Amino acid sequence: MDLKALQNGSDFRGIAVSTEEYIANLTVEQVKKIGIGMLHWLIDQKGLKDKFESGVLKIGIGHDSRITAGELKQALVDSFTTHQVQVLDFGLATTPAMFMATQFPQYDCDAAIMITASHLPYYFNGLKLFTKSGGAEKADITYIADHADKELPESTGTVVRKDILTDYAADMAAKIKKGMKTEADKPLAGFRIIVDAGNGAGGFFAEKVLGALGADTTGSQFLEPDGTFPNHIPNPDNKEAMDSIRQAVLDNQADLGVIFDTDVDRSAVVDRTGEVINRNNLIAVLATIVLEEYPGSSIVTNSPTSSHLKAFIEEKGGKQVRYISGYRNVINKMIELNQQGIETPLAIETSGHAAFKENYDLDDGAYVIAKLLMLLPRLKEEGKTVSDLILSLKQPVEVQEVRFKILAEQVRKYGEQVIADMAEFAEKTPGLSVDPENDEGIRVDAAEHYGSGWYLLRMSLHEPLLVLQVENDEAGKNQVVFETLQGFFESYDLLDKTKLEDVLK
């Protein structure tokens, strides 16, 4: 099998457990090959040839709670130790912690691998790769896949077991205290903060960060790692998951609820009133924080954000840069803007991926929570909650999404043609106008008899789909938009329009 079929943008991802519907394609043998390709990448592209030849190349490996983590980790260990690599086996870890394995001097890894498939079902798994300079890019994954069958000289390496989560947690706790500008040993004493780890890798945060800072974490749930994810999908962008943490906050009268995805590179919160703070709301809260710290700065988001968010950020004196979906895309845009001298402290997607310039440009769900925790004592003194920070953020009345499966052989070509045709259609339709501030798909403002709103038509990042997102500030007007767009989509025989028909019913 061609390893490029496992490429998922800037990482590898596939089916690790065969089911009735799927046959496993991310197997032990495939992962061993990825290990070899990664060594070629480090030797040829990352200037680590001398370290490899000297037998001092050091690679860290960690994993989330998935049921296939052990066998895939062993495949990497076997691949590396057959080629004189020093392996640090970190066991249960998080994606941000694995990047920090390249930064913490006590580990000083030349590269690190996180075995995870984020929030996907239990039968998936994948590999995220890091070096000291950051996460792998799409071109890096392609290079690794292309060199996976190229032989390397063999010699025995080593493997040592280490615990990175304790050090990572201590570092995070220290950052929180610094952000609070306090020397107090237990600055969160008197706060009840509960954690929902969704049976992923984030359970450590309750004891090793919040508990260490004095918080009462009674009521925390699903902290034990379980790769079958028996309670809910560990995903801050999932309604069931957010309903679960919301109820836990209310039942326990907590000051704050914290939820992570499986590998802790995404997070969201619920305040003591039960207000859910994810998606646009989370972006607004973090924007408020960074615009206080960096007045007049820019914030990069992905494209499917509310028009009200743009107005909110501008009211705070900032600028929103809407960019292409994909966490590497928004992070790289932030890096590019900073290199151009445009102060850009934050890049964030509606999914919850958020990276701060001050934190290695790393999408780190725990650091997002750290930034919020730094505010808690001040908010308590002022008698406010986290949601009070975004009281002026207007919420749309209607938000709906429709996905069209593309049945054409050339998926991208067909989808892009539909998008191009949509631009022409919108310009000719009274009440619709194309928004020029858009880098992904086509964004159209809706007015007059269409109410007051917008819609975005874009290609899905990883699936053969066109995604249509529609928002409106007037009840019932989304239906008017959908009815008009039905006429547009009618002529596209290679689009599955079932989901649109369901909405119109």
N, C-alpha and C positions, 0 to 999 in steps of 0.2 A: 504493500500500500504506500502511496506517495504521502509523505509526512505533511505536505502542503495542504492536504485535505483536513488536517488537524489545526491549521493556523486559524486563530481567532483574533485578527488584528495584531496586537502586540503581545499575544501569548499563544500557548497551545491549549486546545480544549477538545474533548471528545467523550464518547460513551465508554465508560470504564467497566460497566457491568451489563452483560447481555440481558435483555428483557424480552417479553413476547413481541414487543414492537421494534426493538433495536438490537443490533449485533454490536458487541464491543469492538471499538476501533482504537481506543487508547489503551493498549495492552502493555504488559511488562516488556516485551521485545521492542515495541515501538518506543517506549520510554528509554530503554537502554540506548537506542539509536539517537534519540534526542540528546542524551548525555554526551555522546561522541560528537555530534554536531555542535553542541555548546562548547566543547573543548576547542574545536577548530575555530569557533567564533572568538573565544577568549585569546587564543594564540595569534590568529591572523588579524583580527579587527580591534582588539583591545590592548595590544602591546604586551601580552603576558607570556610570550614565548620563552624568555629566559627563566621565569619562575616555573613554568611547566617543565622545562628540560632539567632544572635543578631539583625538581621534586618538592618544591615548596609552595606550589599553587594551592590556595585554600578556598574551598567552596562550602557554604553552609546550606543545609536542607531543612525545611520545616513544612508542616502540613496542618490543615484544619481537621475537622472531626469526621471527614468522609470515610466510609467503610473500606475503600480501596487505597487509603493513604499509605498503609504499611507496606503493601506489596509494591506500589509504585516508588516509594522512597527506597526500598531495598534494591530495586532495579537501578536507580541512580547511583546508590552507594556502590553496587557491584561494577557499574560502568566506570565510575571515577577511580575506585581503588585498584582496578586492573590497570590503570594508566597513571600511577604514582601521584595521585592527587590526595591532599590532606582534606578529609571530609569532617565537618562539624555537624553532627546529627542533633538538631534542636527539638525534635519531636513535635508536640503540639505547639503551634506558633500562630502568628498572624502575618498578613502580608506586610503591613508597615514595619513590624518587628524584624522581618527578614531583610528588608532594606537596611534597617539599622545595624544588622549584623556586619554590614560592610563599613559602618561608620564607628561603632563602638570599638575603642582601642583594645579592649580585652579579647575581642574576636578577630577584628581586622581581616574579614573575609574579602577575597578578591572578587567573589561573585556569590550570589545567593539564589536559591530556588524556593518558591512557595508552591506547594501542591494544593491546589484549590480550584473549584469551579464556581466560586462565589455563591449565589443564591439558587443555582440550578438544582433540579431534583437529584436524589441520592446517587443515581446511576451515572451521572456525569463526573468527570474530574478534569484537571488541567494543570498547567505549569506556568507560573509567572516568574520572570527572570530579572535579576538586578545585578548591576556592578556598582562600583563606588560613585559613578557619575549619574546613576539613576536607573529607571526601568528600561527594559528592552523596547525597541521600536519595531514597527512592522517589518522594515527592511532587515532587521537583525534576525527576526524569526524566520524569514525567508532564507537568509544565509545559513542558519542552523539546519533547516530542512534540506537544503541543497548539499550539505557536507556531512550528513549523518551516516553515509555509507563509506566514507573515506577513512582508511585505516590509520592508526596511530601506534607508535611503539609502546609495548606493554612493559610495565614494571609495577611492583607492589606499592600501594599507597597505605593510608591509615584512616581510621574512623574513630572519633571521640564523641561521646554523648555530652551535650551541654543544655543548660536551661536558660533560654534568652528572655522568656516572659517576665521573670523576676527582675532582671536588669532593665528591661524595657519599661515595666511598670514603675520602677523607682525613678527612672529618668522622667517619665510623664508626671509623676507626683511632684518632682522637683520643679518642673516647668510650670505646673499649676500654682505652686506656692510663689514662684517668682512673678507670675502674672498677677497674683493677688497683692504683690508687694508686702508680703508678710513673712515673719520668721516664726510664727506660731507653729507648734508641732502638729496640731490638729485643727486646721482652719475651717474644716467642714463639720466640726462638732455642732450638734443641734439641728443638722439637716438630715432629713430622710430622703435618700435617693435610691431608687430601685433600678436594677439592670435586668433586661431581657436579652439573653444571648442566643435565643432560638436554638439551643443545643449545638451551636457552632463553637468557635474558638475564643469568644469574647468573655467567657465567664470569669476569667482572672480579674477583670476590671473591678468587680464588686469588692473583692477582698483586698487585692494588692494595690489598688489606686484609691478608690473611695473609702474603704475601711481604713487604709493606712493614713488617710487625711482626716479621719474622725467621723465620717458620715455613718449613719445608721442605714444599713442596706436590707433591713427586714422587708420581706415581700418580694425580693428579687426572684426571678423565675427562669427556668430552662437554662441553668448555668452549666449543667453537666454535659460534656461533649457526647453527642449521639448522632452519627452520620446518617441515620434514617429520618432525622428531623420529624419526630413523632407529634410535635405540638402545633407548629405552624412553620411556614416557609420563613427562614431567617433573612428577611428582606425589608428594610425601612421604607421601601416604595410599595409595599403590599398592604392592602386594606385590612385583611385579616390579622396580619402581624401588628399593625398599628392599633387596631381595635383591642387586641390582647393587652398590649402595654398600657393603653389608655385606661382600661378597666382595672388593671393592677394598681395604677397610680391612684385612682379614685377609691378603690377598696382599702388601700393602705394609707390614705391621706398623706401621700408622699409630696415632697416639695418638687420633685423632678423624677421623670422616668426616662431611662436611656435604653435605646435599642440598637443592636449592631447586626450587620449581615454576617454571613458565615466566617469570613476571613478578616473582618474588622477594618476593611478599607472604606466602609460606608456606615453612616449612623443617622439617627434622628432622635428627637426628644418629645416628651409630653410634659407640659407644665402642671402645676398643682390644681388648676381649674379643669384639667382634662383637654386642654387645647393641644391639638396635634401639630407639631412643628416639623414638617418635612417638605419636600418639593419646593414650591415657590416661597413658602413661609420660612423654611430653613435658610434659603438663599438670602431672604430679606433680613433675618436676624444676624447672619454672619456679615452681610453687607453693612449693617448698622455698626457692628463692632469694628470692622476694618476702616470704615470711613471716619470713625472717631479717632482711630490711630493714625490713619493716613488720609487727611482731608483732600478732597478733590481727585482721588485716585480712580482707576478703572477696575472693573470687575468683569471677568470673562465667565459667561454661562453658555450652556448649549442652547440651541435655537427654540425648543418648545417651552418657552417660559411665557408667563402671562404678560400682557401689555401693561398691566398695572404695576408689575415689578419694575419695569423700566422707569415709569413715572416715580415710583417710590425711591429708587436709587438716585435719580436726578434731583428729587426734592432734598435728599441728604447731601447733595453737592458732588455726587459721583457720576460715573459714566458706565453704563452697561454695554459690554461688547458681546453680542450674540454670535456664537460660532458653531461649527459643525459638531454634532453629537459624537460621543466617544470620549472617555476620560483622558486618554492620551492626547486627543486633539485639543481639548480645552486647556490642558496643562501646558502643552507645547505653545499654544497661543499666548498664554500668560508669560512664559519664558521669553518668547519672541518680543512681546511688548516691552518687557523690562529691559531687554537688550537694546531696544530702540530708545531707551530713556523715558518710557511712559510708565509711571509708577502703577504697578498692577499687583496688589498683594494677595489676590484670591482668584482661584478658578474653581468653578463648581457646576455640576450637572444637577438637573432636577431629580435624578436617581439617588442623589446623596453623595456621590463622589465629590470630595472637596479637597483642594490642595492650597496650602499657604506658601507664599514665597519664603517666609521666615522659617519654614519647616521643611527645607530641602525640596520644595516644589513637589512634595509627596502627598498622594491622596491617602489620608490617614483618618479613619473614622474616630479613633480615640482622641486624636488631637482636636478634632471638631468639638468633641465633648469637653475637652480641656479648656478651650476658648470660652465655652459657655459657663463652665464651673468657675472660671476666674471672675465672672460677673456676679455670682450668686450672693456673696456677702453684701455687696453694694446694693443690689436689687432688694434684698431683705431689709436693709436699713431704710430704703426709700418706700417700702411697702408695695413693691412691684413684683410682677412675674416676668418670665422670659417673653411671654406673648405680648406684654405691654410695650415691648420694644417695637412692635410692628402694628400697633393699633391703627396707624394711618394707611396700612396696605389694604387697598380695596380688593375684595374677593369677587371673582366672577360668579354670576348666578348659575350658569350652566357650563359644564365641561364634559365633553364626550370625545371618544376616540374610536375610529373605525380602521380596521386593517384589511387591505385587499391582497390576497395571495396572487402573485404574478405567475401565470402558467406558461409564459413564453420561454423558449430555450435560452435566449439571450436576455436574462432577467434585467440586468442593469440598463442595457440599451433600451429595452421596452419601457422600463419605469421612468427613465430620464426623458423619453419622448412624451410620456403622459404629463410629466411635470412641465415640460416646455409648452405643451398645448394648453395646460391650465393657465399659464401666464397670459396667453393670447385670449383665452376665454374670459378671464377676470377683467382684463382691460376693456373688453367689449360689453361687459354686463353692468348696467347702471346699479350703483350701490356697492360695487366691489372695486377695490383698487389694490394694486400690488405694492407691498411694503419693500422699499429699496434697501432697507437695513437688514439684510438677511443673507447668510452664506450657505444655507442648506435647504435644498428643495425650493418651494415657492410659498411665501407667506402673503396672505391677502387680508386686508382690512375690510370689514363688513359694516355698512351703515344704512341709513334710510329705512326701507321696509325690512331689511335684514337685522334690524336692531342696532346694537353697538358691540362689536366684537371682532373676531379675526379667525382665520383658519390657516393651518400649515399642512402642506402635503410634501412628504419627504420619503426617501428610501430608508428602509430599515438597515441598521448597521450590519447585522449578521444573518438575517433571514430573507427569503425571496418575497418581500412584502413592500407595498406602499402603505405608509401610515398617514392617516388623515386625523388631525387634532382640531377640534372646533370649540371655541369658547364664546360666551356672550354675556352681556350684563342685563339683558332683558329676557325674562322667562318666555319660553316657547319659540324664541327666534332661531335657536339652533335648528329646529325642525324645518324652518323656512329655508335655511342655508342648505341643509341636506336635500331638500326637495329640488332645489335649483341644481345642485351638484349631481343629482341622480341623472338629470338630462345630459350632463357633460359625460359621465362615465358610461352611459348606455352603449356608446359606439366601440368600447374597448372589450372585444370578445375574449381576450386573453387575461382579463382580470376576473377573479372570483369576487362577485359583488354580494355574496350572501350576507355578510355582516352589515352592509349598508341597507339591504332589504329588511333585515331584522330591526334596525333602528327606525326605519320609516313605518314599520308596522305598529 
